[in-house]
Amino acid sequence: MNFREFGLLLFVERYDECLAFYRDFLQLEVRNVNDTLVSFELPHGYLMVEQGGSGFHEEKSRHQNPTVLRFDVVSLSESVKELEERGVQFIEKFKTFDWGTIAVLNDPDGNRIELGEINQSSGSFKGNH
């Protein structure tokens, strides 16, 4: 199959708050705006935030939302510092595993987001096949 790009759709309840979070705090570039959704640019794809989900004031369980949004970054410490300066609060800042280190935060609907600084042992490492 010849895929053009990857898209991820995220249905949210706190629509305006989530739009502001992804646009202002994570500083994702807006790609497209419609009445009930906004698409944000991602490397090689997009994140579409759309009305119609269920929000929680704390992190959703895996049963409620079995998906994690992972944004791999070059420098986790610099990314955490930058987001904290914008007012983002982290659940965990530097959780280390043998495959890398993550920082954990939630969007206004309780969707889990991880910033990752990975190494070659990570399952998502893009290496030679």
Buried (B, 14 or more C-beta within 10 A) or exposed (E): EEEEEEEEEBBBBBBEBBBEBBBEBBEBEEBEEEEEBBBBEBEEBBBBBBBEBEBBEEBBEEEEBEEEBEBBBEEBEEBBEBBBEEEBEBBEBEBEEEBBBBBBBBBBBBBBBBBBBBEEEBEEEEEEE
